C-alpha cells in the first residue's frame, strides 16, 4: 500500500515513515499541501496522510481540493491532528476524511491504525 | 327653678300685682266713697245745721216782724218756718254721730223748742195785748234768742270746725288715696322692674359671663371663671355646657399647640434629613460620576435609566451629554446574547432581574447595538429598596470585558498554539523512543528500564498537555461535545481497557456491578470515557494492595444513570472534600509525583460530566475509602 504523507515537521516525517514502514506500508513524504497535490498528480497513493497545520497550504485546504477534484476524490484521506480543537475532527470528517489520528501517535501502531481506518 | 318657671313667676307676679292694684284701687274706691259719704254727711250735717241756724234766725226775725206788725202772713210764715225747722231738726241727729254732738243738738233743739213754746208762741198769742212789744221782746226774746244764737253759733262754730276738720281729713284722705293710687302702680312698676332686673340678672348675668368667657377664650385666655351653674335651670345647663366646651376647646388648643410644636419639630427634622439626603445624593452623584466602572441607576418598574455616569456613556459609545431620554433609548436598542450565542431576553438582563429583586453578580453578556457596536460586558446589579422594602429601582455596574475576552482569546490561542507546538516534538520523541525500543535489543534490564522511563514520561507530558488544553477549552466554553445514545456498560468496558496498564501492574481487583434495567445514556462517548477513566485511575491509585475497586451502575435517580466507583483507600478528610473537584487539587503534594497526576483530572471530569447534564459527587471516610459518583442523563427514546 502506498501512503502519501504531507507533514512539515521533518522529525515527524521520519517517525511516521519508519513507523509505517514497520507496518509494511510504502511511504512518500511531502512538506505541504501544494507539494502533496503535485505529488498526487504524479503518483496516485492508496491513502493520504495529511497533517493539519502546514505552511503555504494547510491540511484542510488540501483535503478540500482533493475532494473537489474528481480524480483525487476517492483517495482516502486521514488527518494527523494535534486534536487541539474538537472542531478540527468535525471539520475533517465533514470534508470527507476517512479518519483522524491524533498526535502524538503511537509509533508502533500507526500503520495498524491507518489500515484499521481504511478497513472501515 | 328653671328659667321658664322664673319667667312664669315673674308673669305671675305681674298678674298678682295687677290684681293687687285692682284690689287696691277697689279698696281705695271704697275708701273714697266712704270719705265722700262722710264728707257728704258732714256737709249735710253742716247744711242742716246751717239751715237750722238760718231758720232760727229767720224765725226770730219773722217772729219779731210779726210781733211788731201783727201781720198774719208773718205768722203763717213763722208757722211754715217752724214746720220746716221741725222737719229739719229732725233730720239733724241722723247726721250726727258723736253722742256729744247729739246731746248738744238735742240741747239746742230743746232750747229752741223751749223758746218756741215759751217765747214765740206766748208772744204770738199775747201780741195783741202787749203794749210794749219791743220792750217785751227785749225782755223775753232777746236774751233767750241771744242764748240760743250763742248756742247755735257755738254749735255752728263747732260744726264748722268739724266740717273743716272733716274736710281736711277728707282732703288728707283724698291725698293719701291719690298717693296710694299713684303709689300702687308705681310700686308695681318698681317691683316689676326689680323682678325683671332680678330675672335679667339671673338670665343675663350668666349669659354675659358666658359671652365674656367666650370672648376671653377666643382671645386665647383660658383662665376664665364661669358663674356657678345651678343644676336646675337652662342657664345652668348652658353654663355647664359652656364650661365643658371651654375645657374641650382648651384641650384641643393644647393638642393643636402640641401638634404644631411637633410639626415644627418634624419639619426641622425633615429639613435636617433633607439636607442630609441632599448631601448623600451629592455624594452618590460624585461617587457615580467618578467611579471607573460604568454605573447605571434604573427606576422600577419602568426599567428606565435615571442616572448614568460618564464611564457608562463611554461604554455604550455615546457622547456624555445630558440627554437622559436619548440615553434610555440607546440602552433599549441593545440586544444581548450569552457567550455561547443563545439570545438573552430583555427580562433576563441582570438589570431586569434586579428590578424583580434578584441580585446579579457577574452576568456575562454580549450586547450588540444596531449600529454594529458589539461589546462583551459583565453586569452586576442589585435592587434598590425604600424603607418599606419595596423595590424603587436598581443599580447596575457594567464592565467592558472586551479586554478580558481578548486576554482569554489570546490565552486560548496561546494554549492551543503551545500545545500544538508541544505535541509535535513529543510526537518525535515518543515515536523515536518507541521505534528504538522495538528495533534495538537491550539486554541490560536497566537499559530497558531507562527506555521505559523515557517513554512513560513522554506519555505523561502528553497527558499534561491534553489536560491543560482541556481545561483551557472548558474555561473558554469551547468544549464541544457530541452526545449520543450510548450503552453504559460499553463505555465502562472501554474505560477499563484504557486503565489496563495501571490495573495490570497492581494487585487491585476491579469489580463491575450493573443493576438490571440500566437504560442507554445520552453522552459523548470519548469524553465520558475520559471522565470514567479519570475516576477509575484515581481509584486504582488510591486502592491499597489486594483490595477491590468496585464500579456500581444503577438506573437512579430518575432519568439518570449513576456510576459509583469505590475504593478502600485511605479516604479523604472532610475539609478537603470541598476542594476536590477544583483545579490543581491533590490530596497532598506528595501524591502528585507518586501518582503522576496533573491535579486537573477531577476538574476536567466534573466539567465534562456537568456539561453533559450530569453531576459528580464524592463520599469519603478517612481510613475507610472513597466513593466517587458520576451521573449521566438517560437517553430519551
Interface residues (C-beta under 8 A of the other chain):
Chain A: X9 X11 X12 X14 X15 X16 X18 X19 X22 X53 X82 X84 X85 X86 X87 X90 X103 X104 X105 X106 X107 X108
Chain B: X416 X419 X420 X423 X424 X425 X426 X427 X428 X429 X430 X431 X432 X434 X435 X438 X458 X462 X469 X473 X478 X479 X480 X481 X482
